[in-house]
Amino acid sequence: MKILLLENIHTSGVEVLHKTPFGETVEIETRKQGLDEDDLIKALDGVTLLGIRSRTHVTERVLENAPHLQAIGAYCIGTNQIDLDAAALRGIPAFNAPYSNTRSVAEMVIGHIIFLMRGLYNKISSLHAGEWIKSAVGAKEVRGKNLGIIGFGNIGSQVSVLAEGLGMRVYYYDSVDKLSIGNAVKMSSMEEVLNIADVVTLHVDGSPENANLVGEKEFAQMKDGAMFINLSRGHVVDLDALHKHVESGRIAGVALDVFPKEPAGNEKTFASPFQNMPNVLLTPHIGGSTEEAQNNIGEFVSSKLAEYMLAGSTFSAVNFPRIQLPAVKNTHRLLHIHKNVPGVLSQLNTIFAQNSVNVISQFLRTDENIGYVIADVDKEYHDSLCDDLKRVSNTIRVRILY
């Protein structure tokens, strides 16, 4: 087995894979940088498992040219960089880490709120320039201020809890109905949140429908002198509109951690019209970049990849029917991945009978695109079984685990 891990994935992820039963013989290649489409296709020659973060894009073309690839690990929260449907239709589940860096991002949001409300960026840069400007003008406590949260998922709700602990009043909106936590107030529209908030923070996913979610109209709906924070995805904000409102002074402070176009690596340069603007905090996509978060992400995603390769578990997959079954002693475990059409399970059972297979346990789960069968069978069966299973109509992939 050959594994490729890109974008400087934490060593904890490598250690988990080495400790698995296949770890002694597996070849693990690690690279610090992401790869573009052509280079990724070359690098995937013979690769069974791929690990990426946010910079590397796994397109349909990449998948078409990676016949040995069996699973993908996104060592981050988002999976928009992976063509999930194309992967599923090739029998390739994708796993991510939806919770592992939640606390790190939430803490950074709170830090940004305090920095912006106190004007600390301007004070710090002035002192570095040798200027002593001791003043309370424009510096405010966060206590008693209104925090507006757009997107009340794992991170947004955690920000809410921390902000309430600081004495902020929390108002939130989510396109999906979410229960309130603590004293947070659910609003019926994003506009209502924007109208009332002293600070607005975004925590939405990177789906295409969220492109330019906050633009000219939304910034015009915010209070004069409000602050704006985005640690979600770069393309969800119209930066030209934001820049206009920062220049005019309507938006009094901004913190941006994500951008529509980001450098491919640390050796590349970054340019933005927001650079050197007063009370604008720019950080290089590090919301989840703490030692604790990266360690957790490495361990979590690698363990899910290992569970899939060893037991067929897809319980945490984002693009696959979810199955997690305990091992059954003295059996062989067979996996059959197929297009979700009627009659496949019947064909499988006919083949089991023709090959004198005694099925100990069997489980089928489907989604819109594919069906996934795990069958534990007695070890005695005809040698023709695997070839017969592959010939079943609409078969995508067949594996014998043990």
VMD Tcl script that draws the C-alpha trace (Angstrom):
set ca {
  {0.00 0.00 0.00}
  {1.21 3.49 -0.87}
  {-0.04 6.62 0.93}
  {0.48 10.24 -0.14}
  {0.02 13.03 2.42}
  {0.23 16.61 1.15}
  {0.26 20.12 2.66}
  {2.32 19.42 5.76}
  {-0.17 17.15 7.53}
  {0.64 16.78 11.23}
  {2.99 13.97 12.23}
  {0.23 12.50 14.42}
  {-1.55 11.45 11.25}
  {1.55 9.67 9.97}
  {2.05 7.94 13.32}
  {-1.54 6.61 13.35}
  {-1.10 5.09 9.90}
  {2.25 3.51 10.84}
  {0.66 1.90 13.92}
  {-2.03 0.11 11.95}
  {-1.66 -3.59 11.06}
  {-0.61 -2.56 7.55}
  {1.73 0.13 8.87}
  {4.92 -1.93 8.88}
  {4.91 -2.44 5.13}
  {3.10 0.67 3.94}
  {4.98 3.38 2.04}
  {4.03 6.86 3.26}
  {5.18 9.89 1.29}
  {4.73 13.32 2.87}
  {5.06 16.70 1.16}
  {4.82 20.18 2.63}
  {3.10 21.78 -0.34}
  {-0.13 21.24 -2.22}
  {-0.14 20.11 -5.85}
  {-1.89 21.41 -8.94}
  {-3.96 19.09 -11.09}
  {-1.20 17.85 -13.41}
  {1.33 17.29 -10.64}
  {-1.27 15.54 -8.48}
  {-2.08 13.10 -11.27}
  {1.61 12.21 -11.57}
  {2.01 11.88 -7.79}
  {-0.98 9.55 -7.47}
  {0.56 6.80 -9.57}
  {0.05 3.63 -7.49}
  {-1.30 5.57 -4.49}
  {-4.01 3.86 -2.39}
  {-4.76 6.62 0.15}
  {-4.51 10.39 -0.36}
  {-4.39 12.99 2.40}
  {-4.85 16.70 1.63}
  {-5.84 19.94 3.27}
  {-7.53 22.93 1.62}
  {-5.12 23.89 -1.18}
  {-5.07 20.68 -3.21}
  {-8.10 20.10 -5.46}
  {-9.16 16.57 -6.28}
  {-11.08 17.01 -9.53}
  {-12.88 14.49 -11.70}
  {-9.88 14.49 -14.04}
  {-7.59 13.63 -11.15}
  {-9.88 10.78 -10.11}
  {-10.08 9.45 -13.67}
  {-6.30 9.11 -13.64}
  {-5.97 7.51 -10.18}
  {-7.18 3.90 -10.64}
  {-5.48 2.64 -7.46}
  {-6.95 5.32 -5.17}
  {-9.33 3.83 -2.58}
  {-9.98 6.66 -0.10}
  {-9.31 10.38 0.46}
  {-8.68 12.12 3.76}
  {-9.37 15.87 4.00}
  {-7.31 16.90 7.04}
  {-9.52 19.94 7.64}
  {-13.20 20.78 7.99}
  {-14.19 21.62 4.42}
  {-14.40 19.17 1.53}
  {-15.27 21.57 -1.31}
  {-11.82 20.96 -2.78}
  {-12.89 17.38 -3.59}
  {-15.34 16.38 -6.32}
  {-17.30 14.22 -3.88}
  {-19.82 12.80 -6.37}
  {-17.12 11.82 -8.84}
  {-15.19 10.14 -6.03}
  {-18.24 8.22 -4.80}
  {-19.05 6.95 -8.30}
  {-15.53 5.51 -8.40}
  {-15.97 3.80 -5.04}
  {-13.76 6.30 -3.18}
  {-15.05 7.55 0.19}
  {-13.80 10.87 1.54}
  {-13.30 11.62 5.23}
  {-12.82 14.95 7.00}
  {-12.46 16.33 10.53}
  {-15.61 18.38 11.16}
  {-15.00 19.01 14.88}
  {-11.27 18.77 15.52}
  {-10.36 22.46 15.14}
  {-13.64 23.98 16.32}
  {-12.21 25.34 19.57}
  {-9.15 26.82 17.88}
  {-11.21 28.78 15.36}
  {-13.68 29.94 17.99}
  {-10.91 31.21 20.27}
  {-9.35 33.16 17.39}
  {-12.69 34.83 16.64}
  {-12.90 35.98 20.25}
  {-9.35 37.30 20.04}
  {-10.22 39.25 16.90}
  {-13.32 40.72 18.53}
  {-11.27 42.07 21.45}
  {-8.51 43.36 19.15}
  {-10.99 45.20 16.94}
  {-13.12 46.64 19.74}
  {-10.04 47.99 21.53}
  {-8.24 49.15 18.36}
  {-5.22 47.15 19.46}
  {-3.81 46.63 15.99}
  {-3.38 50.39 15.54}
  {-1.91 50.81 19.02}
  {0.58 47.97 18.51}
  {1.74 49.11 15.07}
  {2.12 52.70 16.31}
  {4.28 51.64 19.23}
  {6.45 49.50 16.95}
  {6.94 52.67 14.90}
  {8.09 54.52 18.03}
  {4.86 56.44 18.58}
  {3.38 56.57 22.09}
  {-0.37 57.10 21.66}
  {-2.14 56.43 24.93}
  {-5.84 57.13 24.44}
  {-9.24 55.60 25.17}
  {-10.84 57.14 22.08}
  {-12.57 54.43 20.05}
  {-11.64 51.67 22.51}
  {-14.65 49.73 23.81}
  {-15.34 46.78 26.07}
  {-16.94 43.75 24.46}
  {-19.27 43.30 27.42}
  {-22.81 44.36 26.55}
  {-22.15 44.50 22.81}
  {-24.23 42.63 20.23}
  {-22.51 39.78 18.40}
  {-24.16 38.61 15.18}
  {-23.28 35.10 14.04}
  {-24.10 34.00 10.49}
  {-23.99 30.20 10.50}
  {-24.69 28.43 13.79}
  {-22.94 25.13 13.23}
  {-20.08 23.59 15.17}
  {-17.91 26.71 15.16}
  {-20.63 29.37 15.25}
  {-22.27 27.81 18.28}
  {-18.91 27.50 20.06}
  {-18.22 31.20 19.40}
  {-21.64 31.93 20.90}
  {-20.77 30.14 24.14}
  {-17.43 31.92 24.51}
  {-18.91 35.33 23.65}
  {-21.66 34.94 26.23}
  {-18.98 34.22 28.79}
  {-17.58 37.66 28.01}
  {-20.98 39.28 28.53}
  {-21.90 39.76 24.89}
  {-25.48 39.49 23.63}
  {-25.58 36.90 20.85}
  {-27.93 36.92 17.84}
  {-27.64 34.33 15.10}
  {-29.06 33.20 11.79}
  {-28.67 29.86 10.04}
  {-30.32 28.71 6.82}
  {-31.02 25.43 8.62}
  {-33.14 25.56 11.76}
  {-30.77 25.34 14.74}
  {-31.67 25.31 18.41}
  {-30.36 28.13 20.55}
  {-27.53 27.55 22.99}
  {-27.46 29.49 26.23}
  {-29.10 32.88 25.79}
  {-28.38 33.22 22.05}
  {-31.35 34.63 20.15}
  {-32.37 33.00 16.87}
  {-33.28 35.52 14.17}
  {-35.49 34.84 11.16}
  {-33.18 36.39 8.58}
  {-29.58 37.42 8.03}
  {-30.76 41.00 7.60}
  {-32.12 41.06 11.15}
  {-28.73 39.97 12.47}
  {-26.87 42.55 10.40}
  {-29.19 45.35 11.56}
  {-28.59 44.70 15.27}
  {-24.97 43.49 15.51}
  {-21.99 45.53 16.70}
  {-19.76 42.71 15.45}
  {-20.66 40.26 12.67}
  {-18.80 36.97 12.27}
  {-19.32 34.45 9.44}
  {-19.30 30.68 9.95}
  {-20.77 29.22 6.78}
  {-19.56 26.42 4.52}
  {-17.89 26.85 1.15}
  {-20.74 25.59 -1.01}
  {-21.15 27.43 -4.35}
  {-24.48 28.92 -3.28}
  {-22.66 30.83 -0.53}
  {-20.48 32.72 -3.02}
  {-20.65 36.45 -2.22}
  {-23.15 35.72 0.53}
  {-22.20 39.07 2.06}
  {-21.91 41.88 -0.44}
  {-22.90 45.48 -1.04}
  {-26.49 45.06 0.12}
  {-25.50 43.22 3.30}
  {-22.77 45.69 4.28}
  {-25.23 48.54 3.77}
  {-27.57 46.80 6.24}
  {-24.95 46.76 9.00}
  {-24.81 49.42 11.70}
  {-22.48 52.37 11.23}
  {-19.23 51.60 13.01}
  {-19.82 47.83 13.15}
  {-17.00 45.28 12.94}
  {-16.81 42.40 10.46}
  {-15.00 39.06 10.82}
  {-14.61 36.20 8.32}
  {-12.84 32.98 9.25}
  {-15.02 30.71 7.09}
  {-14.30 30.78 3.32}
  {-12.78 33.52 1.19}
  {-15.34 33.48 -1.62}
  {-18.36 34.08 0.63}
  {-17.54 37.80 0.92}
  {-17.51 40.43 -1.83}
  {-14.18 42.00 -0.90}
  {-14.62 44.98 -3.23}
  {-17.81 45.93 -1.42}
  {-16.18 45.40 1.95}
  {-13.18 47.53 0.97}
  {-15.49 50.34 -0.08}
  {-17.26 50.36 3.30}
  {-14.00 50.18 5.24}
  {-12.61 53.15 3.31}
  {-15.77 55.15 4.00}
  {-15.58 54.33 7.71}
  {-18.99 52.63 7.88}
  {-17.25 49.37 8.78}
  {-14.94 50.34 11.62}
  {-12.90 47.16 11.86}
  {-12.28 43.99 9.89}
  {-10.60 40.64 10.51}
  {-10.00 38.35 7.52}
  {-8.37 34.94 7.80}
  {-9.50 33.54 4.43}
  {-9.32 34.91 0.89}
  {-10.70 33.99 -2.55}
  {-7.18 33.37 -3.81}
  {-4.50 32.26 -1.38}
  {-0.79 31.59 -1.97}
  {0.05 27.94 -2.65}
  {2.77 27.87 0.00}
  {4.71 29.83 2.59}
  {7.34 30.85 0.06}
  {4.76 32.65 -2.08}
  {3.80 36.31 -1.70}
  {0.42 37.72 -0.71}
  {-1.17 40.96 -1.86}
  {-4.45 42.56 -0.84}
  {-5.98 46.05 -0.95}
  {-6.66 45.63 2.77}
  {-2.97 45.61 3.66}
  {-1.87 48.48 5.93}
  {-5.43 49.74 6.44}
  {-6.23 50.96 9.97}
  {-7.93 48.46 12.24}
  {-7.84 45.64 9.64}
  {-6.47 42.32 10.85}
  {-5.16 39.97 8.15}
  {-4.09 36.45 9.05}
  {-2.90 33.68 6.69}
  {-5.74 31.13 7.01}
  {-4.65 30.03 10.49}
  {-7.99 29.89 12.29}
  {-7.57 26.18 12.93}
  {-3.78 26.19 12.96}
  {-2.96 25.36 16.54}
  {-0.80 22.48 17.68}
  {-3.77 20.95 19.46}
  {-6.10 21.20 16.46}
  {-3.61 19.86 13.94}
  {-2.73 16.98 16.23}
  {-6.43 16.14 16.67}
  {-7.12 16.41 12.94}
  {-4.16 14.20 12.05}
  {-5.22 11.49 14.48}
  {-8.92 11.63 13.57}
  {-8.69 11.53 9.79}
  {-5.93 8.93 9.70}
  {-7.90 6.70 12.06}
  {-10.95 6.93 9.75}
  {-8.84 6.02 6.73}
  {-7.43 3.07 8.64}
  {-10.88 1.92 9.77}
  {-12.07 1.95 6.18}
  {-9.12 -0.02 4.87}
  {-9.23 -2.56 7.71}
  {-12.96 -2.97 8.32}
  {-14.81 -1.12 5.56}
  {-16.19 1.46 7.99}
  {-17.63 4.56 6.32}
  {-19.43 5.96 9.37}
  {-17.62 9.31 9.07}
  {-17.51 9.54 5.27}
  {-19.01 12.66 3.69}
  {-19.91 11.17 0.28}
  {-20.73 7.53 1.01}
  {-23.47 5.44 2.59}
  {-22.49 5.16 6.24}
  {-21.82 1.69 7.63}
  {-19.86 0.64 10.70}
  {-19.95 -3.05 11.65}
  {-17.97 -4.93 14.30}
  {-15.54 -7.59 13.12}
  {-16.82 -11.17 13.05}
  {-14.32 -13.86 13.99}
  {-13.38 -16.67 11.59}
  {-14.89 -14.98 8.55}
  {-13.85 -13.15 5.42}
  {-15.24 -9.65 4.94}
  {-16.29 -8.69 1.42}
  {-17.10 -5.16 0.23}
  {-19.22 -4.49 -2.84}
  {-19.70 -0.92 -4.08}
  {-22.17 -0.39 -6.90}
  {-24.42 2.17 -8.54}
  {-27.69 2.52 -6.71}
  {-30.02 0.60 -9.00}
  {-32.60 -2.06 -8.08}
  {-31.68 -5.73 -8.01}
  {-27.98 -5.65 -7.18}
  {-28.35 -7.30 -3.77}
  {-30.39 -10.08 -5.35}
  {-27.61 -10.68 -7.87}
  {-25.02 -10.78 -5.08}
  {-26.96 -13.34 -3.10}
  {-27.40 -15.50 -6.20}
  {-23.63 -15.45 -6.71}
  {-23.06 -16.32 -3.04}
  {-25.29 -19.36 -3.48}
  {-23.61 -20.42 -6.73}
  {-20.19 -20.25 -5.03}
  {-21.29 -22.18 -1.93}
  {-20.86 -19.13 0.28}
  {-22.35 -19.23 3.76}
  {-23.20 -15.60 4.65}
  {-22.78 -14.91 8.38}
  {-23.87 -11.27 8.26}
  {-24.76 -8.84 5.52}
  {-25.57 -5.13 5.42}
  {-26.61 -2.87 2.56}
  {-26.92 0.88 2.68}
  {-27.57 3.24 -0.19}
  {-27.62 6.94 -0.96}
  {-28.70 8.84 -4.06}
  {-25.77 7.62 -6.13}
  {-24.34 4.36 -4.82}
  {-25.02 1.23 -2.82}
  {-22.53 -0.26 -0.39}
  {-22.64 -3.85 0.85}
  {-20.54 -5.40 3.61}
  {-20.82 -9.17 3.88}
  {-19.08 -11.44 6.40}
  {-18.85 -14.97 5.02}
  {-17.37 -18.35 5.96}
  {-13.84 -18.85 4.72}
  {-14.79 -21.80 2.52}
  {-15.96 -20.73 -0.94}
  {-15.09 -21.18 -4.60}
  {-12.10 -19.32 -6.00}
  {-14.36 -17.84 -8.66}
  {-16.29 -15.72 -6.13}
  {-14.37 -12.47 -6.47}
  {-14.43 -12.51 -10.27}
  {-18.15 -13.30 -10.24}
  {-18.85 -10.36 -7.91}
  {-16.95 -8.01 -10.19}
  {-19.13 -9.07 -13.13}
  {-22.35 -8.02 -11.39}
  {-23.99 -5.26 -13.41}
  {-23.35 -1.70 -12.12}
  {-20.42 -2.84 -9.95}
  {-17.95 -0.08 -9.11}
  {-15.49 -1.87 -6.84}
  {-15.08 -5.19 -5.02}
  {-12.67 -5.72 -2.11}
  {-11.84 -8.67 0.10}
  {-10.57 -7.25 3.38}
  {-9.52 -10.37 5.29}
}
mol new
graphics top color blue
foreach p $ca { graphics top sphere $p radius 0.5 }
foreach p [lrange $ca 0 end-1] q [lrange $ca 1 end] { graphics top cylinder $p $q radius 0.2 }
display resetview
